[in-house]
Amino acid sequence: TYQKDAEFFADSDFDREKILIQIINSQALSGNYDDALASYGKFLKNFPNSPNTGIIRLQMAKVYYATKKTQEALKIYGEIMENRENDLSMRLTAAKEAGLLFVSEKLFNEAREKFDFIVKNAVDSDSKYEARIQLANILFLEKKYAEAAAEFAKIAEESKSFRELALLRQVNCFFYMKDYQKSIQLVESFMREYPQGENFQNASRSEER
């Protein structure tokens, strides 16, 4: 109520926009999704040219998905991605979130398309390799373990930032291929290379299996 009163008595559109964003954030964080969606609509109607519009639409897509309105969420992500007037970072964020949504829905071809978009368009290497990790994960989920293992091996060779994670994922691929000897060899090599790494315990458990 306080925030709504503040919105009413705000002196300028700038202040009203700022207060409405605060209301939206409060509603979304508290799980009051219906009111949050109504506020998103109000924002887009009252401030269509705001530089915050893209961020608001991304938040709106997340709320749609949280309320199981998957198609509405995907529609927003698609519109953001396809609009070349949007900032590239925003389009990449939409692609990433849509890709993860598709993975959760087991729509792997659609997810692959989104992560491919990131690989082709991202400027920084970490974003590209993060997307490639997701693409390899999709192969794993499709039970294409040998293909996934090969892709994780490439990532491990090429990226210092993602080497540790890629090596551990490669271990899992060989485990599910029932090549237990290779899996154990990779775990032992992994633990020598990363004795204090964040995935050390996971690797130890893999060896115990």
N, C-alpha and C positions, 0 to 999 in steps of 0.2 A: 504494500500500500504506500509506504514511504517513497519507494522509487517511482511509482505511478504518479504520485502527487508532485514529485520533483520534475517528472517529465512534463506535466501540465504547466508548471510555473517556470519552466526553463526559459531563459531570455532569448535564445537563438536556436536555429536549426542545428548548429554544431553541438550545442549542449543537449538538445533533445535526442540527437542521434547517439551521443555518448551514453546518455541515460538508458535509452532503449537497448543498446548493446549490453549494458550491465544487467538489465532485466532479463534479456535472453539468456545470458550466461548463467544467471542465478536459476532460471527455470530449467535449463538443460542439465546443470550439475545436480540439481535436486531431484531429477527424474520426472519433473512435471512436463512431460513431452507434449501433451496436447496444447498447453498454453504456450510452450516454446515454439511450436509450429505456427500457431496463430501470430505470435510476435515476429517470427521470421517473415511471414507474409506481410505484416504491417510494415516492417523495415523495408522490404523490397518495393512496396507500394510508395512509401513516403520518401525514400532516399535511393531512387533507382540509379543515380549517377555517383553514388558514394564510392570511394576507393575501397571501402570495406565490404562491398557487395559480394565479391568473390569468396571472401572468408566466410561470410554469413551463409552463402549457398553451400559451401563445403560442410559447415556445421549442420545445416539443415539436412543434408544427405545422410550424415551420421545418425541424426535423430530418426529419420525415416527408417533406416536400417534397424535401429534399436527397437522400433515399434513394428518390425516385421513388414514394413512397406518397401520391400526390396526393389520393385520396379520403379517406384518414385525416386529412390536413392540413385539407382543406375541411370535414370533419365537425367538427373542433375549432373552426375559425373560425366556422362557423355556430352552434354551441352558445354560443360566447362572445357573438356578436352578438345572439342571440335572448333571452338571459337578461338581463332588465331589472334584475336585482339587481346585475349587474356594473357597475363604474364606467364612465361614458360614454366616458372616454378610452380605456379598454381595448376597449370595443366598437368604437370608431372605428379603433383600431389593427388589430383583427381584420378589419374591413371593408377597410381599405387593403391589408393583406397578401393577403387573399383576392382582392381586385380585381386586384392585380398578378399573382397566380398565374394567374387566369383569362385575363388578357391574354397571358401567356407561353404558355398553352395554346390561344390563339386562340379562346377562348369569350367573345366580345365582349358578348353580351347579358347573360350572368351577371356579367361584370366591370362593365358599366354599372349594374347593380342595386346593386352594392356602393358604387360611387362616388356614385351618387344618394343612398344612405343617408347618406354623409358630408356632402354638400351640404345635405341637409335637417336634419341633427342636430348638426353641428359648431358650436361656440360661437364660435370665433375665425375671422376672415375668411381668414387665410392657409390654414387647413386646407380651407376651402370652395373657395378658388381653386385650390389644389393639386389637389383632386378634379376641378374643372372642367377644368383642364389635361389630366388623364387622360381625361376624357370626350371632349374634343376630339381627343386623340391616337387614341382608339378610332375616331372618325369618319375620321381620316386613314388608319388601318390598314385600314378598310373601303373605302378609296378614294373616300370621299365628301368630296373635296377642297374643294369650294365650301362645304359645310356646316361643315367643320372650320375653314376660313379665316374664316368669319363668326364662329364662336365664339371663335377666337383674337383677332379684332379687338375683340370685346366685352370680353374679359378685359383686353386691353391698355388699353382706355379706362377700365376700372373699377378696376384694381389696380396701384398703383405697384410693389408688390413683385414682381409677375409680369409686368409690362409688357415688359421686355426679352426674356424667354423667349417670351412669346406672340407678339411681333412677329417674332422669328426663325422660329418655327414657321409663322407666316402666310406668310413668304417661301417656305418649303418647299412649302406648299400650292400657291401660284401656279406654282412651278417644275414640280411634278408635273401641274398642269393645262395645262402647256406655254404658259402666258401669260408668256413670258420678259420681255417689256417691263415688265409690272407687277412681276414678281419683281425685276428690276434696279432699278426705281424705289424699291421698298420697301427693298432692300439699301442703296441710297445714302442714303435717309432714315434708316435704322437706324444707319448708321455716323456720320452727322452727330449723331444724338442720343446715341449711345453710343460715342464714339471710343476710349475706354479700357475699355469694358465687357468682362465675362468672355467674352462670345460674339462679340467683335469678329472674331477670326480665322475663326470659322465663317461669319460673314456675308461676310467677304472671299472665302472659298472659294466661297460660293454665287454671288457676283458673277462670279467667274472661270469658272464652269460655263456 
